[in-house]
Amino acid sequence: MVEKRTLLFASLLMFVLAMLTSSLAGYFYLQNAVSSEQNAENLQSIDAMATRYNDAMTKYNKLLSDYSMLYGSYSLSQDTDFTLPTDSLNDLLDHAEGNFSSLLASQKDLNETCYELRGKCQALLARGNVTREEFGELLNELYELLNLLVIRELNSAMSEVTTLAINMCIDYGNETVKWYNNTDVSPGSSLFQAIQKVATVNYTYYAWMKPGHIRLTAINDKEEYAIGYSEGWSWIWYYWNDDLQQLVSGPVGCDAWMLKDGGTYKWRFEHWSWP
Amino acid sequence: MQNNTKNPLIIALMGVLTALCLAVQLSPRPPNVEFTSLFTFTFGFLFGPFLGVLFGSFVMFVNGFFSPWGFAGPNLPFQIAGMAIVGLAGGLYKRYVKGYNAAGFCIEVAVLGAFLTELYDLVTNFGVAFSYMIVGMNPSLAVFTALAYGTPFSLVHVFSNIAVFGIMFFPLIGSLNHVLRVENLG
């Protein structure tokens, strides 16, 4: 016969084990529910990305078909006046702007490129008698713009699924160095977009400069300045080169440099001089 | 009871054990491996249910402000209540101890340790659920979520306290009894 006291303690132990087992079941149920929900959300994001990809490609193909017709009229025509095709190019630019309006609204550098191209186009149309060379140049710029638009659109679609984390450093040149580690940016963001997330900037757009048209003139009110014609202080950017294991000076305009996950970028206010 | 609360030795012991509990809480250790329950149970066992409840409440009140997890917030009353139950159980258990046969006694205390720890976790998980409810979660979902997510911690807590109570309680009361010369231990 089991003693009452033993029975009591055995029951207590059973109670504890029962509680732990049921809590454990609840825990796994909840974990399963949460992961199912996350999977569903991920699938939804991937679907949304696929839809945006298809949309972007459809728009791109349509614009490229129109561009191809313009290019045909350029390469096959024996005319010397390209005013009429320039007008068609202007229309194509209209379509591109309409199709990528939200992207242009959010990306200043692209908007500026578009604006510059439109300005050139309209100036030539106003003057009339557009030459073959002038039209060829416009065509080239339009082609670059279309490609850039679709790349940015695809990047923007990717940002619905993932984000990048970068490290940004601003060295003010007076021993004040600020780090912005693990800054979240969308995939396909340029360094120009990233610096605007952590600082207030002023910049100048150079239409002739390629790749990338933007040069920063001030970060957080620290303005560049020249001392005469041969020297001055400017904002120069660097990126961390994994192969060389050192910071390397940026080879292109900051609006053309695409960021990578875990990348380290530095803006330094530094002295320059011509020999 | 009145004698005990006026006994400076007991009051001093209460302060020393509270400090010791806090020191253990603040020292690096696996999460939920703790000695506060053991000290509270022991205090109740040695000095009766009233002082057990008082010590348990006091130590959790202090712990609520100095815990490595930060201020306990709305969970503080639940932690106090949970530990008061442990102190009370220590005092009540002494009345029903059959003898100090080492093996049986240790097993009983280990089982009690597991039960009281589970009870404490239940009470504090309700506290967590209460904080979820404050921010607008549905009450049943809040309780379910708090209990479920508390399980991994609870498992460690219960099994570590089985060991802590089973192994340490018997030698601990022996030493305290020797130091304090508590009368009528049993």
Contacts between the chains, C-beta under 8 A, distances in Angstrom:
chain1	res1	chain2	res2	distance
A	5	B	98	7.1
A	9	B	107	7.6
A	9	B	108	5.7
A	9	B	111	4.7
A	9	B	112	7.7
A	12	B	111	5.5
A	12	B	112	7.1
A	12	B	114	7.6
A	12	B	115	4.4
A	13	B	111	5.0
A	13	B	114	6.6
A	13	B	115	7.4
A	15	B	115	6.7
A	15	B	118	7.5
A	16	B	111	7.9
A	16	B	114	4.7
A	16	B	115	5.5
A	16	B	118	4.7
A	16	B	158	6.3
A	19	B	118	5.4
A	19	B	122	7.3
A	20	B	118	7.2
A	20	B	151	7.3
A	20	B	154	6.6
A	20	B	155	6.2
A	20	B	158	6.4
A	23	B	147	5.5
A	23	B	148	6.4
A	23	B	150	7.2
A	23	B	151	4.1
A	23	B	154	6.3
A	24	B	151	5.3
A	24	B	155	7.3
A	26	B	144	6.3
A	26	B	147	6.1
A	26	B	148	3.9
A	26	B	151	7.0
A	27	B	148	4.4
A	27	B	149	6.8
A	27	B	151	4.1
A	27	B	152	6.9
A	29	B	148	7.2
A	30	B	144	7.5
A	30	B	145	6.6
A	30	B	148	4.4
A	30	B	149	7.0
